[in-house]
């Protein structure tokens, strides 16, 4: 799931969009995150929303590395 600010950049004081991506380490969520990262501008903001589960918590470093790529 992807959430995106509905207001156009032109009406925002900082001119950036805010995105939210639900991430559960599945291939589908990785593709979705990758898509959002490719369409974002460098000034946009991103919140990655995860579920607190052992598999995700243990993989937190690789999630952070994936987002920074």
N, C-alpha and C positions, 0 to 999 in steps of 0.2 A: 504494500500500500504506500502511496505517495501523497503527501499533503503539500499544497502550495498556496502561498499567499494569493488571494484573488484580486487584490488591488493592483492597478498598473504601476510600473516604476515611476511614471511621471507625477503621481500624487504622493509618493513616499519621500520624506525629507532626506533619507540616506540613499534613495534610488536603488535599494537592493530588495530582492525577493527572499523570503524565508521558506525553506523546504523542511519537511519531515518525512523520514523513510522508516518504515517498520522493517526490522532486520532480525532474522532468526537463523542465520548461517546456511540456509538452504541455497541451492543454485539459483532458484528464482529470485530470492531476495538479493543475492550478489549481483545478478544481472540488473535488477531494478536500481540498486545503489549505484552501480557503474553508469547506467543511463543518466541518472540525476546528476552525478558528478560531471558528466560530459556536457550537460546543457547549462549548468550553473556558470555564472560569471564569478570571477575571483572575489568580488565584493559581496556576493550572496552569502546567506547563512544557512547552515544545515544542522538539523537535529536528527541523530540516529536513535531510534526507539527500539530497545531490545527487551526481551522477556528474561527475567532472572531465572536462569536454569544453569545447572552445572556445566553442560556442554558449551553454553555461550559464555559464561563467566570465565571458564578456563581458557577460552579462545579470545579473550578481550584484546590482548596485544596484537593478534593477527587481524582483528576487526579494525583496530586503530591504524595499523599499517596499511590495510586495504583502502581506508578512507583517505589517507595521506598520499596515496599513489597518484 
